[in-house]
Amino acid sequence: MLHVHGEIDLATAPKLAQHLASLPGDAPVVVDFTHVEYLDLTGVRALEDFHAQSIAADRPVIVVGPLPQVRRILDLVGLGRRLRIVDTVAMALEALHIPPPNDSD
């Protein structure tokens, strides 16, 4: 799981792309956007490139909880229709058939 925070723009999108590329190659990916306040087109491009690579590798990608202003950008560029987007991490884990972490450990 990759937790992303703050703004994803020209200055930070390369770092997002780098983090996405460093994730283990065949595992499903959950990208937590619940704390992303801003997303520009360079950030969209990083996410879109990773999504395309993941489709080619038959690797599920789920984006969690984008704020309304971020979701609007994803929808405007059409990525909101191509990505699987859910409201919570628990929903993402359920969609991937991964049991949620046990809080009592």
GIKAFEN-V418715 format. One line per field, one symbol per residue. ss: DSSP state (H for helix, E for strand, L for the rest). phi: phi as a letter, one per 40 degrees, with the letter a starting at -180 (. if undefined). burial: b if it has 9 or more other ideal C-beta (glycine too) atoms within 8 Angstrom, else e. A space follows every 10 residues. Layout:
ss->???
phi->???
burial->???
This chain:
ss->LEEEEEEELL LLHHHHHHHH HLLLLLLLEE EEEEEEEEEL HHHHHHHHHH HHHHHHLLLL EEEELLLHHH HHHHHHLLHH HHLEEELLHH HHHHHLLLLL LLLLL
phi->.bcbbgbbad cbdccddccc cccdcbcdbb bcbcbccaab cccdcccccc cccccccfbc bbbbfccdcc dccdcccgcc ccccbbcbcd ccccccgbcc ccccc
burial->ebebebebbe ebbeebbebb eebeeeebbb bbbebbebbb ebbbbbbbbb bebbeeeebe bbbbbbbeeb bebbbebebb eebebbeebe bbbbbbeeee eeeee
